[in-house]
Amino acid sequence: MAYDLQKEEDVKQYVENLGIEYRFGCYQEKKPEVCQLLGDYLEAIKKDYKKAATVYKNNCLEYKYGKSCTKYGNYALIGRGRDKPDTNEALQYFEKGCELNDPVSCLHAGILLTAIGPTSGFKVQRDIPKGYNYLKKSCDYKDDKACHYLSGMYLTGVPKNIADFNPHNPEKNKNIDYLIKPDLKQAFQFANKGCEYGNMYACANVSLMYKKGDGVTQDLEKSKQYFELAQNLQKADLTAKELKFQQGLNDKK
């Protein structure tokens, strides 16, 4: 059947038929990738977060689909489609997703386990070695955010006792115990990876490290190149957001 997507009735019919196709593909044909699409459909089109959460959860547990583990973990983390958030359940599903090689799940699990300070808001038991491994796996799968996050861990170090760490007094921090010691060479390597995978903040850090000679031989020309790369990535990001915003305005007309 051909649809005229300029006509409101045809659009409504198309959307309804899309939902029917996704339900058939998920429940009858048992295709995990279609179950993921069904969850996305219920979330984005129907705004039925409770049903979407059920689809994502089942697709994670029954069909071992990593992206659905990530989605359900996100729902648990922010309390979407449920009465209240549950950080520990979120971590459980992020870990499942990471075992299934979804890099975003690995990233989120790593952040939850390594986030420090009273303002982090994460009510999970801190486990730096385990969290580090999740972040490393995510970075190895080319997640730019994970590489950038790891770079930051090596830039400042990860203290054994959070209360001992003073971000405003680097000299005092030299005498405290670290689970991960500051290492500018490692920080540069991870920043460089993050930049390679398209993270503008990582590129900005690489530029700064080349300028100062931190963790790498000082090179002002390369510093300039990476600064320009960071600027170009920022412009591309802003353009993408502007186009998305304009599309949203057009959709409301």
Secondary structure, 3 states (H helix, E strand, C coil): CCCCCCCHHHHHHHHHHHHHHHHHHHHHCCCHHHHHHHHHHHHHCCCCHHHHHHHHHHHHHHHCCHHHHHHHHHHHHHCCCCCCCCHHHHHHHHHHHHHCCCHHHHHHHHHHHHCCCCCCCCCCCCCHHHHHHHHHHHHHCCCHHHHHHHHHHHHHCEECCHHHCCCCCHHHHCCCCEEECCCHHHHHHHHHHHHHCCCHHHHHHHHHHHHHCCCCCCCHHHHHHHHHHHHHHHHHHHHHHHHHHHHHHHHHC
